[in-house]
């Protein structure tokens, strides 16, 4: 069994974190799941905002901490489904149970399928480690950690599955 493709980036500012997100959004296809992990203030929302910009979302994207899920339509016809798992249960089992109440698995499963309003969706999940048991086999996991200065981040990108490996390869080319 081969190791999942991985890439590490050092981002020295919020602008670079946003830029990584924009690049991800520009290259993402319907059905792509991006699992964001990291502590409070790690840059998950900034990265999500960049993904939204890359998808052509004109609306202001904020972390849906209290609503849990927010949807936006991008100019390329892809929806961004932005999920925030921070407020879900304290244990992984509790978080998974609560995520089931708003249909996280169905959201992920339906993302690759077009509907009357869009060509499908890209799903971004902040605090993805809290719902790890519900994540699909094919996903791009990004772990953000502080790296030296207050604005610097280390981004560890790991592709699980062929669609995510294709997205990671596109990021590496850019």
C-alpha positions as CSV (number, residue, x, y, z in Angstrom):
1,X,0.0,0.0,0.0
2,X,1.5,3.3,-1.0
3,X,1.5,6.4,1.1
4,X,-1.0,9.2,0.5
5,X,0.5,12.0,-1.6
6,X,1.6,14.9,0.7
7,X,2.9,18.4,0.3
8,X,4.1,20.9,3.0
9,X,3.9,24.6,2.4
10,X,5.1,27.5,4.6
11,X,2.8,30.4,4.5
12,X,4.2,33.6,6.0
13,X,1.1,35.7,6.0
14,X,-2.7,35.6,5.9
15,X,-2.4,36.8,2.3
16,X,-0.5,33.6,1.5
17,X,-3.0,31.5,3.3
18,X,-5.8,33.1,1.4
19,X,-3.8,32.6,-1.8
20,X,-3.4,28.9,-1.2
21,X,-7.2,28.7,-0.7
22,X,-7.8,30.7,-3.9
23,X,-5.6,28.2,-5.8
24,X,-7.5,25.3,-4.3
25,X,-10.8,26.8,-5.3
26,X,-9.6,27.5,-8.9
27,X,-8.6,23.9,-9.4
28,X,-11.4,22.1,-7.3
29,X,-14.0,20.0,-9.1
30,X,-17.5,19.0,-8.0
31,X,-17.4,16.4,-5.2
32,X,-14.1,17.6,-3.8
33,X,-14.0,17.5,0.0
34,X,-11.4,19.6,1.8
35,X,-10.9,18.8,5.5
36,X,-9.4,21.6,7.5
37,X,-7.7,20.9,10.8
38,X,-5.9,23.1,13.3
39,X,-6.3,25.0,16.5
40,X,-8.3,28.3,17.0
41,X,-6.6,31.0,15.0
42,X,-4.7,28.6,12.7
43,X,-6.1,30.1,9.5
44,X,-8.9,27.7,8.6
45,X,-11.5,30.5,7.9
46,X,-8.9,32.5,5.9
47,X,-8.2,29.4,3.8
48,X,-12.0,28.8,3.4
49,X,-12.4,32.4,2.2
50,X,-9.6,31.9,-0.4
51,X,-11.3,28.7,-1.6
52,X,-14.5,30.7,-2.0
53,X,-12.7,33.4,-4.0
54,X,-11.2,30.7,-6.2
55,X,-14.7,29.3,-6.9
56,X,-15.9,32.8,-7.7
57,X,-18.1,33.3,-4.7
58,X,-18.9,37.0,-4.4
59,X,-20.6,36.9,-1.0
60,X,-18.6,37.5,2.2
61,X,-17.7,34.1,3.7
62,X,-17.5,33.8,7.4
63,X,-17.1,30.7,9.6
64,X,-20.6,29.2,10.1
65,X,-19.8,28.4,13.7
66,X,-23.4,28.7,15.0
67,X,-25.3,27.8,11.9
68,X,-22.9,24.8,11.2
69,X,-23.4,24.9,7.4
70,X,-23.5,27.8,4.9
71,X,-23.8,27.5,1.1
72,X,-22.6,29.9,-1.6
73,X,-22.9,29.7,-5.4
74,X,-19.7,30.5,-7.3
75,X,-19.4,32.0,-10.7
76,X,-18.2,28.7,-12.2
77,X,-21.5,27.1,-11.3
78,X,-20.1,25.2,-8.4
79,X,-21.5,25.6,-4.9
80,X,-19.3,26.0,-1.8
81,X,-20.7,24.1,1.1
82,X,-18.9,25.4,4.2
83,X,-19.2,23.3,7.3
84,X,-17.9,24.2,10.8
85,X,-17.7,21.3,13.3
86,X,-16.4,23.4,16.2
87,X,-19.6,23.4,18.1
88,X,-20.4,19.8,17.7
89,X,-20.1,17.3,20.6
90,X,-17.0,17.0,22.7
91,X,-16.2,13.4,21.9
92,X,-15.8,12.1,18.3
93,X,-18.9,9.9,18.8
94,X,-21.0,12.9,20.0
95,X,-19.7,15.1,17.1
96,X,-20.5,12.4,14.6
97,X,-24.0,11.9,16.0
98,X,-24.7,15.6,15.9
99,X,-23.3,15.9,12.4
100,X,-25.7,13.2,11.3
101,X,-28.6,15.5,12.5
102,X,-27.8,18.0,9.8
103,X,-26.9,15.4,7.1
104,X,-23.2,15.8,6.8
105,X,-22.8,12.4,5.1
106,X,-25.6,13.3,2.6
107,X,-24.0,16.7,1.9
108,X,-20.7,15.0,1.1
109,X,-22.3,12.3,-1.0
110,X,-24.4,14.7,-3.0
111,X,-21.6,17.2,-3.7
112,X,-20.5,15.5,-6.9
113,X,-24.0,15.6,-8.4
114,X,-25.3,18.6,-10.3
115,X,-28.7,19.9,-9.5
116,X,-31.0,22.5,-11.1
117,X,-29.0,25.3,-9.4
118,X,-25.4,24.2,-9.8
119,X,-22.8,21.9,-11.3
120,X,-22.2,20.2,-7.9
121,X,-20.3,21.4,-4.9
122,X,-17.0,21.6,-3.1
123,X,-17.3,20.8,0.6
124,X,-15.0,22.5,3.0
125,X,-15.1,21.2,6.6
126,X,-13.5,23.3,9.4
127,X,-12.5,21.3,12.5
128,X,-12.7,18.2,10.3
129,X,-10.9,16.1,12.9
130,X,-14.0,16.3,15.1
131,X,-16.0,14.4,12.4
132,X,-13.2,12.2,11.0
133,X,-15.4,9.1,11.1
134,X,-17.8,10.7,8.6
135,X,-15.2,11.9,6.1
136,X,-15.2,10.3,2.7
137,X,-12.2,8.2,1.6
138,X,-11.4,10.7,-1.1
139,X,-10.6,14.0,0.6
140,X,-7.8,16.6,0.8
141,X,-6.8,17.0,4.4
142,X,-5.0,20.3,5.3
143,X,-3.5,20.6,8.8
144,X,-2.6,24.2,9.7
145,X,-0.2,24.9,12.5
146,X,1.6,28.1,13.6
147,X,5.1,28.4,12.4
148,X,7.3,30.9,14.2
149,X,5.8,34.4,13.8
150,X,2.2,35.1,14.7
151,X,1.1,35.2,11.0
152,X,3.2,32.3,9.7
153,X,1.6,28.9,9.1
154,X,2.7,25.5,8.1
155,X,0.2,23.8,5.9
156,X,0.4,20.0,5.5
157,X,-1.7,18.9,2.6
158,X,-2.4,15.1,2.3
159,X,-4.4,13.7,-0.5
160,X,-6.6,10.7,0.2
161,X,-8.0,9.3,-3.1
162,X,-7.6,10.1,-6.8
163,X,-9.6,13.3,-7.0
164,X,-7.7,14.8,-4.1
165,X,-4.4,13.6,-5.5
166,X,-5.3,15.4,-8.8
167,X,-6.1,18.6,-6.8
168,X,-2.8,18.4,-4.8
169,X,-0.8,17.9,-8.1
170,X,-2.4,21.0,-9.5
171,X,-1.5,23.0,-6.3
172,X,2.1,21.7,-6.6
173,X,2.3,22.9,-10.2
174,X,1.1,26.4,-9.2
